Amino acid sequence: MDVKQRIDYLVDIINEANYNYHVLDNPTITDQEYDKYLRELYTLEEKYPDLVREDSPTQKIGGEVIDDFKKITHDKPMMSLSNVFNEEEVRLFDERIKKEGIIPEYVCELKIDGLSVSLKYKNGKFVSAATRGDGITGEDITHNAKTIKTIPLKLKENIDIEVRGEIYMSKKTLDELNKERAKNNEPLLKNARNAAAGSIRQLDSKIAAKRKLDTFIYHLPNPEDFGIKTHYEALEFMKNLGFKTNPNNKIVGSIDEVIDFIKEKTKIRDTLPYDIDGIVIKVNNIKEQLDLGFTARYPKWATAYKFPAELVYTKLKDIIFTVGRTGQVTPNAILEPVIVMGSLISKTTLHNEDYVKDKEIMIGDTVAIKKAGDVIPEVVSVLKERRNGTEIPFEMAKTCPICGSALIRKETESAYYCHNPKCDAKHIEGLIHYAGRNAMNIEGFGDSITEDFYNMGYLKRVYDYYTLYKYKDELMSLEGFGEKSIIKLLSSIEKSKENSLERLLFALGIRHVGAKTAKILAKHYQDIDSLMTATYDELSKINDIGDIIAKSVVNYFKDEQNLEIIKKLKEYHVNMKYLLDDSKETADFSGKTFVLTGSLSQITREEATTLIENFGGKVSGSVSSKTNVVIVGEAPGSKYDKALSLGITIWQEEEFLEKIKENS
């Protein structure tokens, strides 16, 4: 699909969604899917402005105006807000404000999940109510708005004014309505937002009155006309006139305080009596708002942080098969890119044949995705009701996708393996693994470069990394490479010779020996020769090793090909000893068990794990009564809640880094 076709597809699917959502009150895709498609469309249209269609939803501010209601033209456009989805994007919003020479004070507000409304008053008397509509013209819902008890029909001052806010339905009201509808064998209302939108669009105001709708007012379009200098003053002004404003609004002095507010409200959102889907961040000073101005669609002085969806939906476009360094062939889902917990995901593992069949996954399905353990994205379920008959059933590969050899499924496992010892994929994956960040950390050797060098004959075994210097002139003549890049690669290779033993053990790809196990073995045996002569009985007695790992290590060092690799690496002066200074172990870390949750912004989880282990700590994947400290990043998951319930010590990322600094 070329760029124009993709833009056409996005325009059509968003316009269809707008019609279903705004006109029929029958959404066919989730808010998360809508945001994903709209964001992609914005990106493509900015890059290819000549392909922007006249009917593109980006050329509008809101949705459609239905014909059943009279139309009201807004005195000022009712604009939407731009969206941000993670802490990094929140901080980028702040940076854009500061680039304009403004040191902002912000007001943080809860983003109520309801229906936007504009209310007009003449001489203090309620005149009209309108929906956002397309941002320029809205639907006249005055007859229904009069039934909402929190919309005053007479203000406390006799003034002409327009205010804007959100009409919503409380969780309690939705629950009561659905109980009543269930008794009457009526279809249940899907959620509070849809229920509020459907209620306000009733032609019969008696129906709307029974729905017990509510409002929060949050915007005064012309505060300067009333001598108001800040947004927070405007909120207080509207409250004093008789409007209902949200008590959770807060003035904050920095973007760090904005992040704290987001984290605080994320924790309590489920306890609120109404639904929220994010946090709105606004520059408080009205003059600064006017100086910052607007884009064609959004105010530049405000944005909306959208809560990460626990489950997000996207299209599974294809299933491909990859071969790992052990020969295991794994099915992988190719997805329409989607943001999951702040990360853009376009591919995820489907583990094995049984996993795909148990979940009845088909190519072309709409699938629900979540992050397992806050890190790994996984397909949770299939939305079978969205199938249209074009989906393709899954079939497990029968032959290796690289070498064509027949695959064999082990009796004790769900996995299929390529047993061809000469399979290129196994060698390439082994080479990529060896150079990886958590292994020998040879910078510059990404998947494509490693594969290219393999196919050109420069890299066949891991010890060939240490002979690449012989081909320096040849490598520099390759397209895309120059002297500087090759020198950098060779320098990184040379530096890898100085790594401590645990990195080498992990890099060798010994089955069942991960980074943590490699560290245990290296620390216990101190050098590779001692480990090579270790017996099964010795290994199995080491804490956290066990039978399976012990057998795997012994078998690895029995293999003549593996012994030849070790011999060659020694000849090229690759370090074979444990080099870490265990005297670095400190009271803050030594002997303690740590759990990481949420997204760390300043370092990776792998780097955090290495630091903890270097100081004598241990990192676990789950919280239990044996956990000593939980380190919390952005958007922490259930591990954080469990830590709170167990009274476990919690360190924010900043505190963790400060502890590292103190102990270094």
Sequence and secondary structure as in RCSB ss.txt:
>XXXX:A:sequence
MDVKQRIDYLVDIINEANYNYHVLDNPTITDQEYDKYLRELYTLEEKYPDLVREDSPTQKIGGEVIDDFKKITHD
KPMMSLSNVFNEEEVRLFDERIKKEGIIPEYVCELKIDGLSVSLKYKNGKFVSAATRGDGITGEDITHNAKTIKT
IPLKLKENIDIEVRGEIYMSKKTLDELNKERAKNNEPLLKNARNAAAGSIRQLDSKIAAKRKLDTFIYHLPNPED
FGIKTHYEALEFMKNLGFKTNPNNKIVGSIDEVIDFIKEKTKIRDTLPYDIDGIVIKVNNIKEQLDLGFTARYPK
WATAYKFPAELVYTKLKDIIFTVGRTGQVTPNAILEPVIVMGSLISKTTLHNEDYVKDKEIMIGDTVAIKKAGDV
IPEVVSVLKERRNGTEIPFEMAKTCPICGSALIRKETESAYYCHNPKCDAKHIEGLIHYAGRNAMNIEGFGDSIT
EDFYNMGYLKRVYDYYTLYKYKDELMSLEGFGEKSIIKLLSSIEKSKENSLERLLFALGIRHVGAKTAKILAKHY
QDIDSLMTATYDELSKINDIGDIIAKSVVNYFKDEQNLEIIKKLKEYHVNMKYLLDDSKETADFSGKTFVLTGSL
SQITREEATTLIENFGGKVSGSVSSKTNVVIVGEAPGSKYDKALSLGITIWQEEEFLEKIKENS
>XXXX:A:secstr
  HHHHHHHHHHHHHHHHIIIIISS  SS HHHHHHHHHHHHHHHHH GGG  TT GGGSSS    TTS EEE S
S     EEE SHHHHHHHHHHHHHTT    EEEEEEE SEEEEEEEETTEEEEEEE TTSSEEEB HHHHTT TT
S SB SS   EEEEEEEE  HHHHHHHHHHHHHTT      HHHHHHHHHT SSHHHHHHT  EEEEEE S GGG
GT  BHHHHHHHHHHHT    TT EEESSHHHHHHHHHHHHHHGGGSSS EEEEEEEESBHHHHHHH B SSSBT
TEEEEE   SSEEEEEEEEEEEE TT EEEEEEEEEEEEETTEEEEEEE  SHHHHHHTT EET EEEEEEETTT
EEEEEEE GGG  S  EE    SB TTT  BEEE TT S EEE  TT HHHHHHHHHHHHSTTTT  TT  HHHH
HHHHHTTS SSGGGGGGGGGGHHHHHTSTT  HHHHHHHHHHHHHHTT  HHHHHHHTT TT  HHHHHHHHHHH
SBHHHHHT  HHHHHTSTTTHHHHHHHHHHHHH HHHHHHHHHHHHTT   B    GGG  TTTTT EEEEESB 
SSS HHHHHHHHHHTT EEESS  TT  EEEE BS  HHHHHHHHHT EEEEHHHHHHHHHHH 
